[in-house]
């Protein structure tokens, strides 16, 4: 297998994993699901395409996706959460707070973690009232 073909395969796998959801929140959850919390790596794809290459890309995407959602206004977060619910169903709101808490990249500042979780609590209540 050529290096270009291998590179293309892992890039496609990362794109599918990271951008399979139309919502930023969905992407954050999807990327976090690839992370092995015990080994602090992204093993599922790394085992297939090379640990260092995949791990670095997913680690960066995980942080970038988290920061994107963190920097959204409440209105943007609410719209993104609606997109997420349209794809996954209203039942996705149940347990979402815990799921997102587990999806926060390691090493993030406590203030950032708390802001994301408090924003999520507010927008979840608003979206739940609308759906």
matplotlib code that plots the C-alpha trace (Angstrom):
import matplotlib.pyplot as plt

x = [0.0, 1.4, 2.0, -0.4, -3.1, -2.5, -2.6, -5.8, -7.4, -6.6, -7.6, -11.0, -11.4, -10.7, -13.1, -15.9, -15.3, -15.0, -17.5, -20.1, -22.5, -23.9, -23.7, -20.6, -21.8, -22.3, -18.8, -17.4, -19.2, -18.2, -14.5, -14.6, -16.1, -12.9, -10.7, -9.6, -9.8, -7.5, -4.7, -5.5, -5.3, -7.6, -7.0, -9.9, -8.5, -4.9, -4.7, -5.6, -3.7, -0.8, -1.0, 1.0, -0.5, -4.1, -3.7, -2.3, -4.9, -7.8, -6.4, -6.2, -9.7, -11.1, -9.8, -10.7, -14.3, -14.6, -13.4, -15.7, -18.7, -17.4, -17.1, -20.6, -23.2, -26.1, -28.3, -25.7, -25.4, -29.2, -29.4, -26.6, -28.3, -31.5, -29.5, -28.1, -31.6, -33.0, -30.4, -30.4, -34.0, -35.3, -34.4, -30.7, -31.4, -31.6, -28.2, -26.6, -25.0, -23.1, -22.2, -20.8, -18.9, -17.2, -16.6, -14.5, -10.9, -8.4, -6.4, -9.1, -9.3, -11.9, -13.5, -14.0, -15.5, -17.9, -18.9, -19.7, -21.7, -23.7, -24.4, -25.5, -27.8, -29.5, -29.8, -31.0, -33.8, -34.7, -34.6, -36.6, -39.3, -39.4, -39.4]
y = [0.0, 3.4, 6.1, 8.4, 5.8, 5.1, 8.9, 9.2, 6.3, 7.7, 11.2, 9.9, 7.9, 11.0, 13.1, 10.5, 10.2, 13.9, 15.4, 12.7, 14.9, 18.1, 19.7, 20.8, 19.2, 15.9, 16.1, 16.8, 13.7, 11.6, 12.5, 12.0, 8.5, 7.6, 8.4, 5.6, 7.4, 4.9, 5.3, 8.9, 8.1, 7.6, 3.9, 2.8, 4.6, 4.7, 0.9, 0.9, 3.9, 4.6, 5.7, 9.0, 10.3, 9.7, 10.5, 14.0, 14.8, 13.7, 15.3, 18.6, 18.2, 17.3, 20.6, 22.7, 21.3, 21.9, 25.5, 26.1, 25.1, 27.0, 30.2, 29.9, 32.4, 30.8, 31.3, 29.4, 26.7, 26.4, 26.1, 23.6, 21.5, 21.5, 20.2, 17.5, 16.6, 16.5, 13.9, 11.9, 12.4, 14.3, 11.5, 12.5, 15.3, 12.7, 12.2, 14.8, 16.7, 13.7, 12.7, 16.2, 16.2, 13.0, 14.5, 17.5, 17.1, 16.3, 19.2, 21.9, 24.6, 24.1, 27.5, 26.3, 23.0, 24.8, 27.3, 24.6, 22.6, 25.6, 26.8, 23.3, 23.2, 26.5, 25.6, 22.0, 23.4, 25.9, 23.3, 20.8, 23.4, 24.0, 20.3]
z = [0.0, -0.9, 1.6, -0.2, -0.1, 3.6, 4.3, 2.3, 4.2, 7.7, 6.7, 5.5, 8.7, 10.8, 8.7, 9.1, 12.8, 13.4, 10.9, 10.8, 12.8, 11.4, 14.9, 16.7, 19.9, 18.0, 16.7, 20.2, 21.5, 18.5, 18.9, 22.6, 22.1, 20.1, 23.1, 25.4, 28.8, 30.5, 28.1, 27.1, 23.4, 20.4, 20.0, 17.7, 14.7, 15.9, 16.0, 12.3, 10.9, 13.2, 16.8, 16.7, 13.5, 14.4, 18.1, 17.3, 14.8, 17.0, 20.1, 18.2, 16.7, 20.1, 21.6, 18.6, 18.6, 22.3, 22.0, 19.1, 21.2, 24.2, 22.2, 20.7, 22.0, 23.9, 20.8, 18.7, 21.3, 21.3, 17.5, 17.5, 20.2, 18.1, 15.1, 17.4, 18.6, 15.1, 14.2, 17.4, 18.7, 21.7, 24.0, 23.4, 25.9, 28.7, 30.2, 27.8, 30.7, 31.8, 28.2, 27.5, 30.8, 29.7, 26.3, 27.5, 26.4, 29.1, 30.5, 29.9, 32.5, 35.2, 34.3, 30.7, 31.8, 34.2, 31.5, 28.9, 31.5, 32.8, 29.2, 28.3, 31.2, 30.1, 26.4, 27.2, 29.3, 26.5, 23.8, 25.9, 26.3, 22.5, 21.4]

ax = plt.figure().add_subplot(projection="3d")
ax.plot(x, y, z, "-o")
ax.set_aspect("equal")
plt.show()
